[in-house]
């Protein structure tokens, strides 16, 4: 089943990964590299959703908290990068 928040999650994680890598590698990414990162993030999100169905019900709360922490950190980078980009264009 399609979750309507998945595209937003993929956008935030992609922006976060781009911003994090740009800070670590000290070079901006082009459009082809951005598309590759977005495809990799989308595949990772879909793969993680499928793996979550295989977990026993007892392990879901702990796994959900760990994944939530990773997503929040990556999304924070994405939100920071998006806000910086928008304010730069104003």
QUIUR-V442252 format. One record per pair of residues at least 12 apart in sequence whose C-alpha atoms are under 6 Angstrom apart, sorted by the first residue. I is the first residue (numbers start at 0). J is the second residue. Records with the same first field share a line. If there is no record, write none. Layout:
I = J ; J
This chain:
9 = 41
11 = 74 ; 77
12 = 73 ; 74
13 = 37
14 = 77
15 = 73 ; 74 ; 76 ; 77
18 = 80
